[in-house]
């Protein structure tokens, strides 16, 4: 069974624009989330799903796989759904892009 972790990362957050790129201890928030996700034992791949080239550029800078999605999505789930249909996998795990301290074990538990 192939399991993919997807991290929806919208730049234009309603309460704080650019939140996913906020610097936390020298790294953008999305990098912290990505690094924890790739440490999960049960994920075969991790993809950042975003609607903004600034997030794509940041993801590229730390080696993350990233996919550009429509800016019209109302939720991260919609962003993931756009990509999931084109990826060969059995399970998609939605990993919130604003949880920089998420434990890899929590991802595996999901």
C-alpha positions as CSV (number, residue, x, y, z in Angstrom):
1,X,0.0,0.0,0.0
2,X,1.4,3.4,-1.0
3,X,0.8,6.3,1.5
4,X,1.4,9.9,0.6
5,X,1.5,12.8,3.0
6,X,0.2,16.1,1.6
7,X,0.8,19.4,3.3
8,X,-1.6,22.1,2.1
9,X,0.2,25.5,2.3
10,X,-1.8,28.5,1.4
11,X,0.2,31.7,1.4
12,X,-2.7,34.1,1.8
13,X,-3.9,32.9,5.3
14,X,-6.9,34.8,6.5
15,X,-5.3,35.8,9.8
16,X,-1.7,36.1,8.8
17,X,-0.5,36.4,5.2
18,X,2.6,34.3,4.5
19,X,2.2,32.3,7.7
20,X,3.6,29.2,6.2
21,X,6.8,31.1,5.4
22,X,7.1,32.6,8.9
23,X,10.6,32.2,10.2
24,X,10.9,29.9,13.2
25,X,14.4,29.3,14.4
26,X,15.9,30.2,11.0
27,X,13.6,28.1,8.9
28,X,10.2,28.8,7.3
29,X,7.3,27.1,9.1
30,X,6.6,24.9,6.1
31,X,10.1,23.4,6.3
32,X,9.6,22.4,9.9
33,X,6.3,20.6,9.0
34,X,8.0,19.0,6.0
35,X,11.0,17.7,8.0
36,X,8.7,16.1,10.6
37,X,6.5,14.6,7.9
38,X,9.5,12.9,6.1
39,X,10.5,11.5,9.5
40,X,7.2,9.6,9.7
41,X,7.8,5.9,9.1
42,X,4.6,5.1,7.2
43,X,4.7,7.8,4.4
44,X,6.2,6.8,1.1
45,X,6.3,10.4,-0.1
46,X,5.5,13.9,1.1
47,X,4.2,16.7,-1.2
48,X,3.6,20.4,-0.3
49,X,0.4,21.6,-2.1
50,X,0.4,25.3,-2.6
51,X,-1.2,28.1,-4.6
52,X,1.7,30.5,-4.5
53,X,5.1,30.6,-6.2
54,X,6.8,32.0,-3.0
55,X,5.9,28.7,-1.2
56,X,7.2,26.7,-4.3
57,X,10.5,28.6,-4.1
58,X,10.8,28.0,-0.4
59,X,10.0,24.3,-0.8
60,X,12.6,24.0,-3.6
61,X,15.2,25.6,-1.4
62,X,15.0,22.8,1.2
63,X,14.4,20.0,-1.3
64,X,10.7,19.4,-0.8
65,X,8.5,18.0,-3.5
66,X,5.9,20.7,-4.3
67,X,2.9,21.0,-6.5
68,X,1.1,24.2,-7.6
69,X,-2.7,24.1,-7.1
70,X,-5.5,26.5,-8.0
71,X,-5.8,29.7,-5.9
72,X,-9.6,29.3,-5.9
73,X,-9.7,26.5,-3.3
74,X,-11.5,27.3,-0.1
75,X,-9.7,24.8,2.1
76,X,-6.6,22.7,2.3
77,X,-8.7,19.6,1.7
78,X,-9.8,21.0,-1.6
79,X,-6.1,21.7,-2.5
80,X,-5.3,18.1,-1.7
81,X,-8.2,16.7,-3.6
82,X,-7.0,18.5,-6.7
83,X,-3.7,16.7,-6.6
84,X,-4.8,13.3,-5.2
85,X,-6.6,12.2,-8.3
86,X,-3.4,12.5,-10.3
87,X,-1.2,10.5,-7.9
88,X,-0.8,6.8,-7.8
89,X,-1.4,6.0,-4.1
90,X,-3.8,4.2,-1.8
91,X,-3.9,6.6,1.1
92,X,-3.4,10.4,1.4
93,X,-2.7,11.9,4.8
94,X,-3.5,15.6,5.2
95,X,-0.8,17.2,7.3
96,X,-1.6,20.8,8.3
97,X,1.0,23.3,7.0
98,X,0.8,25.4,10.2
99,X,1.8,22.7,12.7
100,X,5.6,23.0,12.9
101,X,5.9,20.9,15.9
102,X,3.8,17.9,14.7
103,X,5.3,14.6,15.8
104,X,6.1,12.1,13.1
105,X,4.4,9.5,15.4
106,X,1.2,11.5,15.2
107,X,1.3,11.3,11.4
108,X,1.9,7.6,11.5
109,X,-1.0,7.2,13.9
110,X,-3.3,9.0,11.4
